């Protein structure tokens, strides 16, 4: 069976990680080989630097931050290509569209943000779980990083995601629903892709 890359996108607290984990279990139950990656990957040197910046310990311009996020994905690029070539379904909690959404929200050119990621494997399916910035803030009241505290920024991030979600290969899901309802829609979107 052919491998596939499925990206989960959305604001923090939209349920990306939960839904990716639930999908991983459902796919494993159906006999598929599945792996879940989360970006940023804080277990690398670049990931550690990103964590420091998000906590306010480092000051980088928005362009440098996006270059760090992209470099962090490149640290996993070769392994990702091997896994997909080997027939594995790779689930990513955040991926390329995240840099476009957050970078565009900070005034960076979306074409540049897309171009600097062109050597990363493309997602076969991107699942966007849509919530409002206000919902994100309610779901996590404490310990929010610098992006999570800026509701105006999150509104612009959401606008970018919604624009991107009009492209082929995207599925937009209302993240204000119950976890089970979202999980069923996620599985239906993935199943229709696998059965092609």
FIBAPA-499295 format. One record per residue (C-alpha): residue in three letters; x negated, y, z. Coordinates in pm, whole numbers, padded with zeros to 5 digits, always signed. Example, Ala and Ser with C-alpha at 12.3 -4.5 7.8 and 13.67 -1.06 7.14 Angstrom:
! FIBAPA-499295
Ala-01230-00450+00780Ser-01367-00106+00714
! end
This chain:
! FIBAPA-499295
Unk+00000+00000+00000Unk-00119+00351-00080Unk-00225+00581+00200Unk-00059+00911+00267Unk-00121+01234+00458Unk+00176+01384+00642Unk+00130+01722+00811Unk+00347+01853+01092Unk+00368+02232+01108Unk+00546+02488+01321Unk+00502+02728+01609Unk+00360+02598+01935Unk+00631+02420+02136Unk+00827+02331+01821Unk+00784+01960+01895Unk+00517+01880+01635Unk+00313+01656+01862Unk+00617+01476+02004Unk+00762+01412+01658Unk+00426+01299+01516Unk+00389+01051+01803Unk+00743+00918+01757Unk+00690+00880+01382Unk+00361+00697+01445Unk+00543+00444+01664Unk+00828+00393+01415Unk+00586+00342+01127Unk+00376+00098+01329Unk+00690-00100+01414Unk+00754-00131+01040Unk+00404-00274+00989Unk+00223+00035+00859Unk-00128+00138+00962Unk-00104+00487+01111Unk-00342+00735+01272Unk-00261+01070+01435Unk-00500+01368+01429Unk-00443+01700+01601Unk-00599+02025+01484Unk-00777+02209+01622Unk-00982+01909+01731Unk-01126+02040+02057Unk-01361+01740+02086Unk-01616+01887+01844Unk-01863+02176+01881Unk-01655+02394+01651Unk-01339+02288+01836Unk-01495+02393+02167Unk-01574+02734+02021Unk-01213+02767+01899Unk-01087+02684+02249Unk-01307+02955+02399Unk-01180+03209+02148Unk-00814+03118+02209Unk-00866+03163+02584Unk-01019+03508+02529Unk-01379+03409+02614Unk-01498+03497+02261Unk-01400+03779+02027Unk-01381+03696+01657Unk-01203+03869+01373Unk-00901+03691+01227Unk-01102+03589+00918Unk-01375+03428+01129Unk-01112+03245+01337Unk-00956+03096+01023Unk-01300+02995+00894Unk-01356+02815+01226Unk-01020+02636+01198Unk-01101+02527+00841Unk-01453+02417+00940Unk-01300+02213+01223Unk-01085+02025+00969Unk-01388+01972+00747Unk-01557+01792+01038Unk-01296+01517+00985Unk-01276+01536+00605Unk-01484+01229+00512Unk-01307+01008+00766Unk-00968+01134+00649Unk-01049+01052+00286Unk-01164+00701+00385Unk-00852+00634+00594Unk-00616+00746+00318Unk-00809+00548+00054Unk-00779+00243+00281Unk-00400+00262+00281Unk-00356+00431+00616Unk-00080+00685+00684Unk-00249+00984+00841Unk-00035+01217+01052Unk-00176+01562+01127Unk-00042+01781+01408Unk-00122+02110+01229Unk-00311+02122+00904Unk-00383+02351+00609Unk-00054+02543+00617Unk-00131+02652+00973Unk-00429+02860+00858Unk-00218+03018+00587Unk+00067+03100+00829Unk-00147+03240+01111Unk-00398+03410+00881Unk-00127+03571+00667Unk+00046+03690+00985Unk-00277+03867+01076Unk-00306+04040+00738Unk-00535+03796+00557Unk-00477+03707+00192Unk-00283+03379+00160Unk-00458+03301-00170Unk-00798+03320+00002Unk-00671+03107+00292Unk-00554+02843+00045Unk-00874+02859-00160Unk-01113+02803+00134Unk-00929+02477+00207Unk-00922+02338-00147Unk-01174+02062-00070Unk-00966+01923+00216Unk-00724+01643+00120Unk-00382+01782+00035Unk-00077+01678+00236Unk+00162+01446+00052Unk+00442+01571+00275Unk+00456+01869+00511Unk+00724+01863+00780Unk+00798+02209+00915Unk+00986+02216+01247Unk+01142+02561+01265Unk+01201+02740+01596Unk+01215+03108+01690Unk+00929+03276+01878Unk+01172+03326+02167Unk+01237+02951+02188Unk+00860+02888+02184Unk+00814+03133+02475Unk+01099+02973+02676Unk+00955+02624+02631Unk+00614+02731+02763Unk+00631+03012+03015Unk+00276+02981+03158Unk-00079+02929+03032Unk-00005+03058+02685Unk-00305+03139+02465Unk-00356+03472+02290Unk-00147+03370+01986Unk+00135+03224+02197Unk+00170+03549+02395Unk+00220+03766+02084Unk+00586+03727+01983Unk+00558+03977+01696Unk+00268+03773+01553Unk+00470+03453+01595Unk+00758+03612+01404Unk+00525+03680+01112Unk+00383+03326+01138Unk+00737+03188+01118Unk+00809+03405+00811Unk+00500+03263+00639Unk+00595+02905+00726Unk+00949+02958+00594Unk+00807+03102+00270Unk+00567+02809+00233Unk+00846+02560+00307Unk+01014+02653-00023Unk+00732+02474-00207Unk+00768+02115-00332Unk+00650+01855-00083Unk+00791+02034+00221Unk+01080+01939+00450Unk+01222+02208+00680Unk+01389+02079+00997Unk+01579+02287+01252Unk+01372+02251+01570Unk+01653+02375+01794Unk+01825+02034+01769Unk+01778+01740+02006Unk+01450+01546+01984Unk+01637+01239+01859Unk+01816+01431+01584Unk+01484+01577+01469Unk+01316+01235+01483Unk+01587+01084+01262Unk+01545+01361+01003Unk+01166+01326+01012Unk+01190+00951+00957Unk+01440+00994+00673Unk+01209+01242+00497Unk+00910+01009+00533Unk+01104+00698+00434Unk+01226+00860+00113Unk+00864+00944+00032Unk+00736+00594+00110Unk+01006+00431-00102Unk+00916+00618-00420
! end
